[in-house]
């Protein structure tokens, strides 16, 4: 049993370390390629998600995997700097929920909004590709 726990901790720390390195690389790419995203004022979560590049949501999920609940303040600051204020609350709340780190919730939300919600914003002329 002791050997199992020791192996489990080593694997868990390895996964978290790789995820942290990947999150840092994604953050660098995001800040180099995407300085600020133009989102209409007052946009909600779904509309903001339409303007959000996939790299940003991947970064949020990988950061959550690496740092668990400690990713919440980092995600808040990054999303604020990128102009994605509509995502801050949901991303922070999702980071604070225990045992959701292995589930890429922000990426799944990004896919769901693209598949189900895009027509609503395109028809109302709020969303421009």
matplotlib code that plots the C-alpha trace (Angstrom):
import matplotlib.pyplot as plt

x = [0.0, 2.8, 4.5, 1.2, 0.7, 4.3, 3.9, 0.6, 2.1, 5.0, 2.7, 0.4, 3.3, 4.7, 1.4, 1.0, 4.5, 4.1, 0.7, 2.4, 5.1, 2.5, 0.4, 3.5, 4.2, 0.5, 0.5, 3.6, 2.0, -1.2, 0.5, 2.7, -0.2, -3.2, -2.7, -6.3, -9.5, -12.3, -15.4, -18.6, -19.2, -21.7, -21.1, -22.1, -20.3, -21.5, -20.9, -17.5, -16.7, -17.4, -14.7, -12.2, -9.5, -9.1, -5.6, -7.1, -9.5, -6.8, -4.6, -7.3, -7.9, -4.2, -3.6, -6.4, -4.9, -1.5, -2.5, -5.9, -7.7, -4.5, -5.2, -8.2, -6.3, -4.0, -7.0, -8.7, -5.7, -5.0, -8.6, -8.8, -5.6, -7.0, -10.3, -12.4, -14.3, -17.3, -15.2, -13.6, -16.4, -17.1, -13.4, -12.7, -15.7, -14.8, -11.2, -12.5, -14.7, -12.8, -12.0, -12.9, -9.2, -9.1, -12.3, -11.6, -14.7, -13.7, -12.8, -16.1, -18.0, -16.1, -17.1, -20.7, -21.0, -19.6, -21.9, -25.1, -24.9, -23.2, -26.3, -28.1, -25.4, -24.8, -28.5, -28.7, -25.5, -23.6, -21.0, -18.6, -16.1]
y = [0.0, 2.4, 1.7, 2.4, 5.7, 6.7, 5.9, 7.7, 10.9, 10.7, 10.3, 13.1, 15.5, 14.6, 15.3, 18.6, 19.7, 18.9, 20.7, 23.8, 23.9, 23.6, 26.4, 28.7, 28.0, 28.6, 31.8, 33.1, 32.2, 33.9, 37.2, 37.2, 36.5, 38.0, 41.3, 42.2, 40.7, 43.1, 42.0, 44.2, 45.9, 44.0, 40.7, 37.6, 34.3, 32.8, 35.8, 36.3, 32.7, 33.2, 35.9, 33.7, 31.8, 28.1, 28.7, 30.8, 28.1, 25.4, 27.5, 27.8, 24.1, 23.2, 25.8, 24.3, 20.8, 22.1, 24.3, 23.2, 25.9, 28.1, 28.8, 31.0, 34.3, 33.7, 33.0, 36.1, 38.4, 36.8, 37.1, 40.7, 41.6, 40.0, 41.9, 38.7, 40.0, 37.8, 34.7, 35.7, 34.6, 31.3, 30.4, 31.3, 29.4, 26.4, 26.5, 26.4, 23.3, 20.3, 17.3, 19.0, 19.4, 16.5, 17.6, 20.3, 22.3, 25.6, 23.7, 21.8, 25.1, 26.7, 23.8, 23.9, 27.7, 27.3, 24.4, 25.6, 29.4, 30.9, 31.3, 33.3, 35.9, 35.9, 36.5, 39.4, 40.9, 41.1, 38.5, 39.3, 36.7]
z = [0.0, 0.8, -2.6, -4.3, -2.5, -3.3, -7.0, -7.1, -5.6, -8.1, -11.1, -9.8, -9.3, -12.7, -14.4, -12.6, -13.5, -17.2, -17.1, -15.4, -18.1, -20.8, -19.2, -19.1, -22.8, -23.7, -21.7, -23.6, -26.9, -25.9, -24.9, -28.0, -30.5, -28.7, -26.9, -26.3, -27.6, -28.6, -26.9, -26.9, -23.5, -21.4, -23.2, -21.1, -20.8, -24.1, -26.2, -24.7, -25.3, -29.0, -29.2, -27.2, -29.1, -28.3, -26.9, -24.1, -22.9, -23.3, -21.1, -18.4, -18.4, -18.3, -15.6, -13.5, -13.9, -12.8, -9.9, -8.8, -6.8, -6.9, -10.6, -9.8, -9.1, -12.1, -14.4, -13.1, -13.9, -17.3, -18.4, -17.2, -19.2, -22.3, -22.0, -21.4, -18.3, -19.2, -18.5, -15.2, -12.8, -14.4, -14.8, -11.2, -9.9, -12.0, -10.6, -7.1, -7.5, -6.1, -8.3, -11.6, -12.7, -15.0, -16.8, -19.5, -18.6, -20.3, -23.5, -23.4, -22.9, -25.8, -28.1, -26.8, -27.4, -30.9, -31.8, -30.1, -29.6, -32.6, -34.7, -32.0, -32.0, -35.8, -36.4, -34.0, -35.6, -32.3, -33.3, -36.2, -37.3]

ax = plt.figure().add_subplot(projection="3d")
ax.plot(x, y, z, "-o")
ax.set_aspect("equal")
plt.show()
